[in-house]
Amino acid sequence: MNIYFLIILILLVLIGLYAIIRNLDIIKIILIYFKDKLLGK
């Protein structure tokens, strides 16, 4: 296996994990917002 391919693959996995973590934070904020809307705050 080419070492450059391995490095690129690792970078893509790290970027993907970072994006998923960021999206989970955004999803939590949206859920909190809708919960507050439903409770009439």
Beta strands, then each sheet from edge to edge (+ up, - down):
end
